[in-house]
């Protein structure tokens, strides 16, 4: 019951915060923060308790829920899921601290409602990574849309209603395709096994003819591609990220979008191995387009939030590329990238939020010379940006390096295109920093931009520490990821060419 208990902590917290009197604003924040810290500690404990000698699903719970349809409350995590849950729960208390005044500053909604929604979203984030029943996964996949919709639509910027509705419609359409494939999977399992099931372990060994497997794969893939987001299903992301509060954008891009790539790893490869191989060349092309197109659009942005959002489109292209080259280096790099991207993008969104709250604008042209009026704040922006462009010594570098090595061994053309994406990332990040932080500050910047304060440092320093720590010692995470990757390769019947994966990652870790 450890995973269920982990989910109950923020659930009870969300209810408690929501039931508080509206006037008790400070108490609502304090309760939300305390609950999120307890959740993060428990999630980290669970992740560290995983047996890293095996890639099997651990901490398994299974209880009948709707037995007539073979639906169960079934939870379990491997190294990849455990680290994603830990990353998500670490970010929640930090964005609560960073967004301490976001609800008041929006001028809409209640403080207790804002923080209750964040805790409710945390429940769904844990559930979607821990579910091992596909119907339960689908429930969390859809329910998590509601708190995000209200966080954007109620507390976001001027175009919040449009952005929230666009996010919801895109996600719901993707979810409908997944639901259709879920029903098809249930029918196939009923014919093959005599009783329909949504159990992940059972479905990994389910025999399907090639045509059925390819068809059902597409339904799941479309839903995951929208969530990821991949070109051409990405257009909801820049609007949502630009209009949401910085904390909501951090969870949206840093955690929720990982549900798409996590779903590809957890469900597509093991359940539809033949279809995964069949569609891999097309998906690799889409991933390369996402890398290149996202980077080019990021270069042309005048809004910092939109720039970060488009950079994430490019980064997700790397993640998808690593998954569908099927090499252990690529799979490990993609899994590690999901965690590192959550931290690096979270840091960028938060520090840009700090700047925007001071200047009253997210436009790059409204800044300049920040390093002279707020050198520590500018330094934090630089470190966050260097992490996003994968500077050696930071965690994102290890992820991209593994993805590129894994891709190069299987598809040199795709690896070359991805490498160009890295060069473009350096260009748009450093150019943004140059325009925002260097030069002479204008009178408006001098009068509005102040140095980063202690509360803001408390929120962002742990993220930067994680980025550097995982960059110096990536084996701390890879030792949990590697066994899960080895099991995934068995499902898709792939054996690595030399050099061996273990030797490579051990060298990186040391």
DORO-586544 format. One record per residue (C-alpha): residue in one letter; x, y, z. Coordinates in Angstrom, 1 decimal. Each point is the difference from the previous one (the first is absolute). Layout:
# residues N
site rest=a&u=X&v=Y&w=Z
...
This chain:
# residues 510
site rest=x&u=0.0&v=0.0&w=0.0
site rest=x&u=3.0&v=2.3&w=-0.1
site rest=x&u=-0.9&v=1.6&w=-3.4
site rest=x&u=-3.6&v=0.4&w=1.0
site rest=x&u=1.1&v=1.7&w=3.2
site rest=x&u=2.3&v=2.3&w=-2.0
site rest=x&u=-3.0&v=1.1&w=-2.0
site rest=x&u=-2.2&v=0.4&w=3.0
site rest=x&u=2.3&v=2.6&w=1.6
site rest=x&u=-0.5&v=2.7&w=-2.6
site rest=x&u=-3.6&v=-1.0&w=-0.5
site rest=x&u=-0.9&v=0.5&w=3.7
site rest=x&u=2.1&v=3.2&w=-0.1
site rest=x&u=-1.9&v=1.3&w=-3.0
site rest=x&u=-3.4&v=-0.6&w=1.7
site rest=x&u=1.3&v=1.6&w=3.3
site rest=x&u=1.2&v=3.1&w=-1.8
site rest=x&u=-3.2&v=0.3&w=-2.0
site rest=x&u=-2.1&v=-0.2&w=3.1
site rest=x&u=1.9&v=2.7&w=1.8
site rest=x&u=-1.8&v=3.4&w=0.3
site rest=x&u=0.8&v=2.3&w=-2.9
site rest=x&u=1.4&v=2.6&w=2.4
site rest=x&u=2.7&v=-2.5&w=1.3
site rest=x&u=2.3&v=0.7&w=-3.0
site rest=x&u=3.3&v=-0.4&w=1.8
site rest=x&u=-1.1&v=-3.2&w=1.7
site rest=x&u=-1.1&v=-1.5&w=-3.4
site rest=x&u=3.5&v=0.7&w=-1.3
site rest=x&u=1.7&v=-1.5&w=3.0
site rest=x&u=-2.2&v=-3.2&w=0.0
site rest=x&u=0.6&v=-0.5&w=-3.7
site rest=x&u=3.8&v=0.5&w=0.4
site rest=x&u=0.2&v=-2.4&w=3.0
site rest=x&u=-2.0&v=-2.7&w=-1.8
site rest=x&u=2.1&v=0.3&w=-3.2
site rest=x&u=3.2&v=-0.3&w=2.1
site rest=x&u=-1.3&v=-3.1&w=1.7
site rest=x&u=-1.0&v=-1.4&w=-3.4
site rest=x&u=3.4&v=0.7&w=-1.5
site rest=x&u=1.9&v=-1.6&w=2.9
site rest=x&u=-2.1&v=-3.2&w=-0.3
site rest=x&u=0.4&v=-0.1&w=-3.8
site rest=x&u=3.8&v=0.3&w=0.3
site rest=x&u=0.0&v=-2.7&w=2.6
site rest=x&u=-1.9&v=-2.3&w=-2.3
site rest=x&u=2.2&v=0.7&w=-3.0
site rest=x&u=3.2&v=-0.7&w=2.1
site rest=x&u=-1.6&v=-3.2&w=1.3
site rest=x&u=-0.3&v=-1.5&w=-3.5
site rest=x&u=2.1&v=-3.1&w=-0.7
site rest=x&u=2.3&v=1.2&w=-2.8
site rest=x&u=1.1&v=-3.5&w=-0.8
site rest=x&u=-3.3&v=-0.6&w=-1.8
site rest=x&u=-2.1&v=1.9&w=-2.5
site rest=x&u=-3.2&v=-1.6&w=1.2
site rest=x&u=-3.0&v=1.9&w=1.3
site rest=x&u=0.3&v=0.4&w=3.7
site rest=x&u=-2.2&v=1.1&w=2.9
site rest=x&u=-2.8&v=-1.8&w=-1.8
site rest=x&u=-3.6&v=0.6&w=1.2
site rest=x&u=-3.1&v=-1.6&w=-1.6
site rest=x&u=-3.6&v=0.2&w=1.1
site rest=x&u=-3.1&v=-0.7&w=-1.9
site rest=x&u=-1.8&v=3.1&w=-1.1
site rest=x&u=-2.5&v=-0.9&w=-2.8
site rest=x&u=0.5&v=-3.8&w=-0.3
site rest=x&u=-2.7&v=-0.3&w=-2.7
site rest=x&u=2.3&v=1.8&w=-2.4
site rest=x&u=3.3&v=-1.2&w=1.3
site rest=x&u=0.9&v=3.4&w=1.6
site rest=x&u=2.0&v=0.1&w=3.1
site rest=x&u=1.7&v=2.6&w=2.3
site rest=x&u=3.4&v=-1.2&w=-1.1
site rest=x&u=3.2&v=2.0&w=0.9
site rest=x&u=3.7&v=-0.7&w=-0.3
site rest=x&u=3.2&v=1.8&w=-1.0
site rest=x&u=3.3&v=-0.8&w=-1.6
site rest=x&u=3.1&v=2.2&w=0.1
site rest=x&u=-1.3&v=2.3&w=-2.7
site rest=x&u=-3.4&v=0.6&w=1.5
site rest=x&u=1.5&v=0.3&w=3.5
site rest=x&u=2.4&v=2.7&w=-1.0
site rest=x&u=-2.7&v=1.9&w=-1.9
site rest=x&u=-2.3&v=0.0&w=3.0
site rest=x&u=2.9&v=1.2&w=2.2
site rest=x&u=0.8&v=2.8&w=-2.5
site rest=x&u=-3.7&v=1.0&w=-0.1
site rest=x&u=-0.4&v=0.1&w=3.8
site rest=x&u=3.3&v=1.9&w=0.5
site rest=x&u=-1.2&v=2.7&w=-2.4
site rest=x&u=-3.4&v=0.5&w=1.7
site rest=x&u=1.2&v=1.5&w=3.3
site rest=x&u=2.5&v=2.1&w=-1.9
site rest=x&u=-2.6&v=1.5&w=-2.3
site rest=x&u=-2.3&v=0.6&w=3.0
site rest=x&u=2.8&v=2.1&w=1.6
site rest=x&u=0.8&v=1.7&w=-3.3
site rest=x&u=-3.6&v=0.8&w=-0.7
site rest=x&u=-0.9&v=1.1&w=3.6
site rest=x&u=-1.8&v=3.1&w=-1.3
site rest=x&u=-1.1&v=-1.2&w=-3.4
site rest=x&u=-3.7&v=-0.4&w=0.9
site rest=x&u=-0.1&v=3.5&w=1.5
site rest=x&u=1.8&v=1.5&w=-2.9
site rest=x&u=-2.4&v=-1.5&w=-2.5
site rest=x&u=-2.9&v=1.8&w=1.6
site rest=x&u=-2.3&v=-2.9&w=-0.7
site rest=x&u=-1.1&v=-3.0&w=2.0
site rest=x&u=0.9&v=-0.9&w=3.6
site rest=x&u=3.4&v=-0.8&w=1.5
site rest=x&u=-1.3&v=-3.2&w=1.5
site rest=x&u=-1.4&v=-1.0&w=-3.4
site rest=x&u=3.3&v=0.6&w=-1.7
site rest=x&u=2.0&v=-2.2&w=2.4
site rest=x&u=-2.7&v=-2.7&w=0.2
site rest=x&u=0.2&v=-0.3&w=-3.8
site rest=x&u=3.8&v=-0.5&w=0.2
site rest=x&u=-0.3&v=-2.7&w=2.6
site rest=x&u=-2.8&v=-1.7&w=-2.1
site rest=x&u=2.2&v=0.1&w=-3.0
site rest=x&u=2.8&v=-1.6&w=2.0
site rest=x&u=-2.4&v=-3.0&w=0.8
site rest=x&u=-0.5&v=-0.5&w=-3.7
site rest=x&u=3.7&v=0.3&w=-0.9
site rest=x&u=0.8&v=-2.7&w=2.5
site rest=x&u=-2.9&v=-2.2&w=-1.2
site rest=x&u=0.8&v=0.3&w=-3.7
site rest=x&u=3.6&v=-1.1&w=0.5
site rest=x&u=-0.9&v=-2.8&w=2.5
site rest=x&u=-3.0&v=-1.6&w=-1.8
site rest=x&u=0.5&v=-3.5&w=-1.4
site rest=x&u=-3.6&v=-0.4&w=-1.1
site rest=x&u=-0.5&v=1.7&w=-3.3
site rest=x&u=-3.5&v=1.1&w=0.8
site rest=x&u=1.2&v=1.5&w=3.3
site rest=x&u=2.8&v=1.7&w=-1.9
site rest=x&u=-2.6&v=1.5&w=-2.4
site rest=x&u=-2.1&v=1.3&w=2.9
site rest=x&u=3.0&v=1.9&w=1.4
site rest=x&u=1.0&v=1.1&w=-3.5
site rest=x&u=-3.3&v=1.7&w=-0.4
site rest=x&u=-0.8&v=1.1&w=3.5
site rest=x&u=3.3&v=1.9&w=0.2
site rest=x&u=-1.3&v=2.3&w=-2.7
site rest=x&u=-2.5&v=1.6&w=2.4
site rest=x&u=2.3&v=1.6&w=2.5
site rest=x&u=2.3&v=1.2&w=-2.8
site rest=x&u=-3.0&v=1.5&w=-1.8
site rest=x&u=-1.1&v=2.0&w=3.0
site rest=x&u=3.6&v=1.0&w=1.0
site rest=x&u=0.4&v=1.5&w=-3.5
site rest=x&u=-3.5&v=1.3&w=-0.6
site rest=x&u=-0.5&v=1.4&w=3.5
site rest=x&u=3.4&v=1.3&w=1.0
site rest=x&u=1.8&v=0.5&w=-3.3
site rest=x&u=0.7&v=3.1&w=-2.2
site rest=x&u=-2.1&v=2.1&w=-2.3
site rest=x&u=-0.6&v=-2.8&w=-2.6
site rest=x&u=-0.6&v=-2.6&w=2.7
site rest=x&u=-3.4&v=-1.2&w=-1.1
site rest=x&u=1.2&v=-0.6&w=-3.6
site rest=x&u=3.1&v=-1.8&w=1.2
site rest=x&u=-1.8&v=-2.1&w=2.5
site rest=x&u=-2.7&v=-1.1&w=-2.5
site rest=x&u=2.6&v=-0.7&w=-2.7
site rest=x&u=1.9&v=-2.2&w=2.5
site rest=x&u=-3.1&v=-1.8&w=1.0
site rest=x&u=-1.3&v=-0.7&w=-3.5
site rest=x&u=3.3&v=-1.3&w=-1.3
site rest=x&u=0.4&v=-2.3&w=3.0
site rest=x&u=-3.6&v=-1.2&w=-0.1
site rest=x&u=0.3&v=-0.9&w=-3.7
site rest=x&u=3.2&v=-1.9&w=0.7
site rest=x&u=-1.7&v=-1.7&w=2.9
site rest=x&u=-2.9&v=-1.1&w=-2.3
site rest=x&u=2.4&v=-1.8&w=-2.3
site rest=x&u=1.6&v=-1.7&w=3.0
site rest=x&u=-3.5&v=-1.1&w=1.2
site rest=x&u=-0.8&v=-1.5&w=-3.3
site rest=x&u=3.2&v=-2.0&w=0.0
site rest=x&u=-0.6&v=-1.0&w=3.6
site rest=x&u=-3.4&v=-1.5&w=-1.0
site rest=x&u=1.6&v=-1.8&w=-2.9
site rest=x&u=2.7&v=-1.4&w=2.3
site rest=x&u=-2.7&v=-1.2&w=2.4
site rest=x&u=-1.8&v=-1.7&w=-2.8
site rest=x&u=3.2&v=-1.7&w=-1.3
site rest=x&u=0.9&v=-1.2&w=3.5
site rest=x&u=-3.6&v=-1.4&w=0.5
site rest=x&u=0.3&v=-2.0&w=-3.2
site rest=x&u=3.5&v=-1.2&w=0.7
site rest=x&u=-0.3&v=-0.7&w=3.8
site rest=x&u=-3.7&v=-0.6&w=0.4
site rest=x&u=-0.3&v=3.1&w=2.2
site rest=x&u=0.8&v=3.6&w=-0.7
site rest=x&u=2.7&v=1.7&w=2.0
site rest=x&u=1.9&v=3.2&w=0.4
site rest=x&u=2.8&v=-1.4&w=2.0
site rest=x&u=3.3&v=1.2&w=-1.3
site rest=x&u=2.0&v=-3.2&w=0.8
site rest=x&u=-2.6&v=-2.2&w=-1.7
site rest=x&u=-0.2&v=2.2&w=-3.0
site rest=x&u=3.7&v=0.0&w=-0.6
site rest=x&u=-0.3&v=-3.7&w=-1.0
site rest=x&u=-3.2&v=0.3&w=-1.9
site rest=x&u=0.1&v=-1.4&w=-3.6
site rest=x&u=-1.4&v=2.4&w=-2.6
site rest=x&u=0.1&v=-0.2&w=-3.8
site rest=x&u=2.1&v=2.6&w=-1.7
site rest=x&u=-2.8&v=2.1&w=-1.4
site rest=x&u=-1.8&v=0.2&w=3.4
site rest=x&u=3.2&v=0.9&w=1.8
site rest=x&u=0.8&v=2.8&w=-2.5
site rest=x&u=-3.5&v=1.5&w=0.3
site rest=x&u=-0.1&v=-0.1&w=3.8
site rest=x&u=3.5&v=1.4&w=0.2
site rest=x&u=-1.1&v=3.1&w=-2.0
site rest=x&u=-2.7&v=0.9&w=2.5
site rest=x&u=2.4&v=0.0&w=3.0
site rest=x&u=2.7&v=1.7&w=-1.9
site rest=x&u=-2.2&v=2.9&w=-1.1
site rest=x&u=-1.0&v=0.6&w=3.6
site rest=x&u=3.6&v=-0.1&w=1.2
site rest=x&u=1.2&v=2.1&w=-2.9
site rest=x&u=-2.5&v=2.8&w=0.9
site rest=x&u=1.0&v=-0.2&w=3.6
site rest=x&u=3.8&v=-0.2&w=-0.7
site rest=x&u=-0.4&v=2.4&w=-2.1
site rest=x&u=1.3&v=-0.9&w=-3.4
site rest=x&u=-0.2&v=1.9&w=-3.2
site rest=x&u=-2.7&v=0.4&w=-1.5
site rest=x&u=-2.0&v=-0.5&w=3.2
site rest=x&u=1.9&v=2.6&w=2.0
site rest=x&u=-1.8&v=3.3&w=-0.6
site rest=x&u=-1.9&v=-0.1&w=3.3
site rest=x&u=3.2&v=0.1&w=2.1
site rest=x&u=1.3&v=3.5&w=-0.7
site rest=x&u=-3.3&v=1.6&w=0.7
site rest=x&u=-0.5&v=-2.0&w=3.2
site rest=x&u=3.5&v=0.6&w=1.3
site rest=x&u=-0.1&v=3.7&w=-0.8
site rest=x&u=-3.3&v=0.7&w=1.7
site rest=x&u=0.4&v=-2.2&w=3.1
site rest=x&u=1.7&v=1.0&w=3.2
site rest=x&u=3.7&v=-0.9&w=0.0
site rest=x&u=-0.7&v=-2.8&w=2.5
site rest=x&u=-2.8&v=-1.5&w=-2.1
site rest=x&u=2.2&v=0.2&w=-3.1
site rest=x&u=2.8&v=-1.8&w=1.9
site rest=x&u=-2.4&v=-2.9&w=0.9
site rest=x&u=-1.6&v=0.1&w=-3.5
site rest=x&u=3.2&v=-0.2&w=-2.0
site rest=x&u=2.3&v=-1.5&w=2.7
site rest=x&u=-2.3&v=-2.9&w=1.1
site rest=x&u=-3.3&v=-0.3&w=-1.9
site rest=x&u=1.5&v=-0.1&w=-3.4
site rest=x&u=2.2&v=-2.9&w=1.1
site rest=x&u=-3.1&v=-2.1&w=0.2
site rest=x&u=0.1&v=-0.2&w=-3.8
site rest=x&u=3.6&v=-1.3&w=-0.2
site rest=x&u=-0.4&v=-2.1&w=3.1
site rest=x&u=-3.1&v=-1.6&w=-1.7
site rest=x&u=2.1&v=-0.8&w=-3.0
site rest=x&u=2.6&v=-1.8&w=2.1
site rest=x&u=-2.3&v=-1.7&w=2.4
site rest=x&u=-2.8&v=-1.1&w=-2.3
site rest=x&u=0.8&v=0.3&w=-3.7
site rest=x&u=3.2&v=-1.9&w=-0.1
site rest=x&u=-1.0&v=-3.0&w=2.3
site rest=x&u=-3.6&v=-0.4&w=-1.2
site rest=x&u=0.5&v=0.8&w=-3.7
site rest=x&u=3.6&v=-1.0&w=-0.8
site rest=x&u=-0.5&v=-0.9&w=-3.6
site rest=x&u=-2.0&v=3.2&w=-0.7
site rest=x&u=2.7&v=2.0&w=1.8
site rest=x&u=2.6&v=-1.3&w=-2.5
site rest=x&u=-2.3&v=0.5&w=-2.9
site rest=x&u=-0.8&v=3.7&w=0.8
site rest=x&u=3.5&v=0.8&w=1.4
site rest=x&u=1.4&v=1.5&w=-3.3
site rest=x&u=-3.0&v=2.4&w=-0.2
site rest=x&u=0.2&v=1.0&w=3.6
site rest=x&u=3.7&v=0.6&w=-0.2
site rest=x&u=-0.7&v=2.4&w=-2.9
site rest=x&u=-2.6&v=1.8&w=2.1
site rest=x&u=2.5&v=0.2&w=2.9
site rest=x&u=2.6&v=1.5&w=-2.2
site rest=x&u=-2.5&v=2.6&w=-1.3
site rest=x&u=-1.0&v=0.8&w=3.6
site rest=x&u=3.7&v=0.5&w=0.9
site rest=x&u=0.7&v=2.3&w=-2.9
site rest=x&u=-3.3&v=1.8&w=-0.3
site rest=x&u=-0.4&v=0.6&w=3.8
site rest=x&u=3.5&v=1.5&w=0.1
site rest=x&u=-0.6&v=2.3&w=-3.0
site rest=x&u=-3.2&v=1.3&w=1.5
site rest=x&u=1.7&v=0.6&w=3.3
site rest=x&u=2.5&v=2.2&w=-1.7
site rest=x&u=-2.8&v=2.2&w=-1.4
site rest=x&u=-1.9&v=0.5&w=3.3
site rest=x&u=-0.3&v=3.4&w=1.6
site rest=x&u=-1.8&v=-1.4&w=3.1
site rest=x&u=2.3&v=-1.9&w=2.4
site rest=x&u=-2.7&v=-2.4&w=1.1
site rest=x&u=-0.8&v=-0.9&w=-3.6
site rest=x&u=3.7&v=-0.4&w=-0.7
site rest=x&u=0.4&v=-2.6&w=2.9
site rest=x&u=-3.2&v=-1.8&w=-1.3
site rest=x&u=1.4&v=-0.3&w=-3.5
site rest=x&u=3.4&v=-1.1&w=1.3
site rest=x&u=-1.9&v=-2.8&w=1.8
site rest=x&u=-1.6&v=-1.1&w=-3.3
site rest=x&u=3.6&v=-0.4&w=-1.2
site rest=x&u=1.1&v=-1.8&w=3.2
site rest=x&u=-2.9&v=-2.5&w=-0.2
site rest=x&u=1.1&v=-0.8&w=-3.5
site rest=x&u=3.2&v=-1.2&w=1.5
site rest=x&u=-1.9&v=-2.1&w=2.6
site rest=x&u=-2.2&v=-1.7&w=-2.7
site rest=x&u=3.0&v=-0.5&w=-2.3
site rest=x&u=1.9&v=-1.9&w=2.8
site rest=x&u=-3.1&v=-2.2&w=0.6
site rest=x&u=-0.5&v=-1.1&w=-3.5
site rest=x&u=3.6&v=-0.8&w=-1.0
site rest=x&u=-0.5&v=-2.9&w=2.6
site rest=x&u=3.7&v=0.0&w=1.1
site rest=x&u=0.6&v=-0.1&w=3.7
site rest=x&u=2.0&v=3.2&w=-0.1
site rest=x&u=-2.9&v=1.8&w=-1.7
site rest=x&u=-2.6&v=-1.4&w=2.3
site rest=x&u=2.1&v=0.8&w=3.1
site rest=x&u=0.7&v=3.4&w=-1.3
site rest=x&u=-3.7&v=0.7&w=-0.7
site rest=x&u=-1.0&v=-1.2&w=3.4
site rest=x&u=2.7&v=2.1&w=1.7
site rest=x&u=-0.9&v=2.9&w=-2.2
site rest=x&u=-3.6&v=0.0&w=1.3
site rest=x&u=1.3&v=0.6&w=3.5
site rest=x&u=2.6&v=2.5&w=-1.0
site rest=x&u=-2.3&v=2.0&w=-2.2
site rest=x&u=-2.4&v=0.3&w=2.9
site rest=x&u=2.6&v=1.7&w=2.1
site rest=x&u=1.7&v=2.1&w=-2.7
site rest=x&u=-3.3&v=1.3&w=-1.5
site rest=x&u=-1.4&v=0.5&w=3.5
site rest=x&u=2.9&v=2.2&w=0.9
site rest=x&u=-0.4&v=2.0&w=-3.2
site rest=x&u=-3.7&v=0.5&w=0.4
site rest=x&u=0.4&v=1.1&w=3.7
site rest=x&u=2.8&v=2.5&w=-0.7
site rest=x&u=-1.8&v=1.5&w=-2.9
site rest=x&u=-3.1&v=0.2&w=2.2
site rest=x&u=2.2&v=1.9&w=2.5
site rest=x&u=1.0&v=2.5&w=-2.7
site rest=x&u=-3.5&v=0.4&w=-1.4
site rest=x&u=-1.5&v=0.7&w=3.4
site rest=x&u=2.5&v=2.8&w=0.5
site rest=x&u=-0.2&v=1.6&w=-3.4
site rest=x&u=-3.6&v=-0.7&w=-0.7
site rest=x&u=0.9&v=-1.5&w=-3.3
site rest=x&u=1.3&v=-3.3&w=-1.6
site rest=x&u=1.3&v=1.7&w=-3.1
site rest=x&u=3.7&v=-0.3&w=-0.6
site rest=x&u=0.1&v=3.6&w=-1.4
site rest=x&u=-1.2&v=1.4&w=3.3
site rest=x&u=3.2&v=-1.1&w=1.8
site rest=x&u=3.7&v=0.5&w=-0.4
site rest=x&u=2.7&v=0.6&w=2.5
site rest=x&u=-1.5&v=-2.2&w=2.7
site rest=x&u=3.5&v=-1.2&w=1.0
site rest=x&u=0.8&v=3.5&w=1.2
site rest=x&u=-3.1&v=0.6&w=2.1
site rest=x&u=-0.5&v=-3.6&w=1.2
site rest=x&u=3.2&v=-2.0&w=-0.5
site rest=x&u=-1.1&v=-3.1&w=2.0
site rest=x&u=-3.3&v=-0.1&w=-1.8
site rest=x&u=1.8&v=0.2&w=-3.4
site rest=x&u=2.4&v=-2.7&w=1.2
site rest=x&u=-2.8&v=-2.3&w=0.8
site rest=x&u=-1.5&v=0.7&w=-3.5
site rest=x&u=3.4&v=-0.9&w=-1.5
site rest=x&u=0.4&v=-3.3&w=1.9
site rest=x&u=-3.6&v=-1.0&w=-0.9
site rest=x&u=0.6&v=0.8&w=-3.6
site rest=x&u=3.3&v=-1.8&w=-0.2
site rest=x&u=-1.7&v=-3.1&w=1.4
site rest=x&u=-2.7&v=0.3&w=-2.7
site rest=x&u=2.7&v=0.1&w=-2.7
site rest=x&u=1.7&v=-3.1&w=1.5
site rest=x&u=3.3&v=1.5&w=1.1
site rest=x&u=2.5&v=-2.7&w=1.1
site rest=x&u=-0.1&v=-0.5&w=3.7
site rest=x&u=-3.8&v=0.4&w=0.2
site rest=x&u=-2.5&v=-2.8&w=0.0
site rest=x&u=-1.6&v=0.8&w=-3.4
site rest=x&u=3.4&v=-0.5&w=-1.7
site rest=x&u=0.1&v=-3.7&w=1.1
site rest=x&u=-3.5&v=-0.5&w=-1.3
site rest=x&u=0.7&v=1.5&w=-3.4
site rest=x&u=3.3&v=-1.8&w=-0.2
site rest=x&u=-1.6&v=-3.4&w=0.6
site rest=x&u=-2.8&v=0.7&w=-2.5
site rest=x&u=2.5&v=1.1&w=-2.7
site rest=x&u=2.3&v=-3.0&w=0.6
site rest=x&u=-3.0&v=-2.4&w=0.0
site rest=x&u=-1.4&v=1.6&w=-3.2
site rest=x&u=3.4&v=0.1&w=-1.8
site rest=x&u=0.4&v=-3.7&w=0.4
site rest=x&u=-3.4&v=-0.6&w=-1.7
site rest=x&u=-0.7&v=3.0&w=-2.2
site rest=x&u=2.8&v=2.4&w=-0.9
site rest=x&u=-2.2&v=2.4&w=-2.0
site rest=x&u=-2.3&v=0.5&w=3.0
site rest=x&u=3.0&v=0.5&w=2.3
site rest=x&u=1.4&v=2.7&w=-2.3
site rest=x&u=-3.3&v=1.9&w=-0.1
site rest=x&u=-0.3&v=-0.3&w=3.8
site rest=x&u=3.5&v=1.4&w=0.4
site rest=x&u=-1.0&v=3.1&w=-2.0
site rest=x&u=-2.8&v=0.4&w=2.5
site rest=x&u=2.5&v=0.3&w=2.8
site rest=x&u=1.9&v=2.7&w=-1.8
site rest=x&u=-3.3&v=1.9&w=-0.5
site rest=x&u=-0.8&v=-0.4&w=3.7
site rest=x&u=3.2&v=1.7&w=0.9
site rest=x&u=-0.9&v=2.9&w=-2.4
site rest=x&u=-3.5&v=0.7&w=1.3
site rest=x&u=0.9&v=-0.3&w=3.7
site rest=x&u=3.1&v=2.1&w=-0.1
site rest=x&u=-1.6&v=2.6&w=-2.3
site rest=x&u=-2.9&v=0.3&w=2.5
site rest=x&u=2.4&v=0.4&w=2.9
site rest=x&u=2.0&v=2.6&w=-1.9
site rest=x&u=-3.1&v=2.1&w=-0.7
site rest=x&u=-1.4&v=-0.3&w=3.5
site rest=x&u=3.0&v=0.2&w=2.2
site rest=x&u=2.8&v=1.8&w=-1.8
site rest=x&u=0.4&v=3.6&w=-1.1
site rest=x&u=-1.1&v=3.2&w=1.7
site rest=x&u=-3.3&v=-0.2&w=2.0
site rest=x&u=-2.8&v=2.3&w=-1.1
site rest=x&u=-1.6&v=2.3&w=2.5
site rest=x&u=-3.0&v=-2.4&w=0.3
site rest=x&u=2.3&v=-2.9&w=0.7
site rest=x&u=1.9&v=2.0&w=2.6
site rest=x&u=-3.2&v=1.0&w=1.8
site rest=x&u=-1.9&v=-3.3&w=-0.1
site rest=x&u=2.5&v=-2.9&w=0.0
site rest=x&u=1.3&v=-0.9&w=3.4
site rest=x&u=2.3&v=-2.7&w=1.3
site rest=x&u=-1.2&v=-3.5&w=0.6
site rest=x&u=-1.3&v=-0.4&w=3.6
site rest=x&u=0.4&v=-2.8&w=2.5
site rest=x&u=-3.4&v=-1.6&w=-0.7
site rest=x&u=0.8&v=-0.2&w=-3.7
site rest=x&u=3.5&v=-1.4&w=0.7
site rest=x&u=-1.5&v=-2.7&w=2.2
site rest=x&u=-2.2&v=-1.1&w=-2.9
site rest=x&u=2.6&v=0.0&w=-2.7
site rest=x&u=3.3&v=-1.0&w=1.7
site rest=x&u=-1.1&v=-3.7&w=0.6
site rest=x&u=-0.9&v=-0.3&w=-3.7
site rest=x&u=3.4&v=1.4&w=-1.1
site rest=x&u=1.7&v=-2.3&w=2.6
site rest=x&u=-1.8&v=-3.0&w=-1.5
site rest=x&u=1.1&v=1.0&w=-3.5
site rest=x&u=3.6&v=0.2&w=1.0
site rest=x&u=0.0&v=-3.1&w=2.2
site rest=x&u=-1.5&v=-2.2&w=-2.7
site rest=x&u=2.4&v=1.5&w=-2.5
site rest=x&u=3.0&v=-0.9&w=2.1
site rest=x&u=-1.4&v=-3.4&w=1.2
site rest=x&u=-2.6&v=-1.2&w=-2.5
site rest=x&u=0.4&v=-3.6&w=1.2
site rest=x&u=-2.0&v=0.9&w=3.0
site rest=x&u=-3.1&v=0.0&w=-2.3
site rest=x&u=1.3&v=-2.3&w=-2.8
site rest=x&u=0.5&v=-2.9&w=2.4
site rest=x&u=-3.8&v=-0.1&w=0.4
site rest=x&u=-0.7&v=0.7&w=-3.7
site rest=x&u=2.3&v=-2.6&w=-1.5
site rest=x&u=-1.8&v=-3.2&w=1.2
site rest=x&u=-3.4&v=1.3&w=-1.2
site rest=x&u=1.7&v=0.8&w=-3.4
site rest=x&u=1.4&v=-3.5&w=-0.2
site rest=x&u=-3.5&v=-1.4&w=0.5
site rest=x&u=-1.5&v=2.3&w=-2.7
site rest=x&u=2.6&v=-1.2&w=-2.5
site rest=x&u=-1.1&v=-3.6&w=0.6
site rest=x&u=-3.6&v=1.0&w=-1.0
site rest=x&u=1.1&v=1.5&w=-3.3
site rest=x&u=2.6&v=-2.7&w=-0.6
site rest=x&u=3.0&v=2.4&w=-0.4
site rest=x&u=3.6&v=-0.8&w=0.8
site rest=x&u=2.5&v=2.8&w=0.2
site rest=x&u=3.0&v=0.2&w=-2.3
site rest=x&u=3.3&v=0.6&w=1.7
site rest=x&u=1.0&v=2.0&w=2.0
site rest=x&u=-2.2&v=-1.6&w=2.7
site rest=x&u=-2.4&v=2.3&w=1.8
site rest=x&u=1.1&v=-1.0&w=3.5
site rest=x&u=3.6&v=0.9&w=-0.7
site rest=x&u=-1.0&v=3.4&w=-1.5
site rest=x&u=-2.3&v=1.1&w=2.8
site rest=x&u=2.4&v=-1.3&w=2.7
site rest=x&u=2.7&v=2.2&w=-1.6
site rest=x&u=-2.3&v=3.0&w=0.0
site rest=x&u=-1.1&v=-0.6&w=3.6
site rest=x&u=3.6&v=-0.3&w=1.2
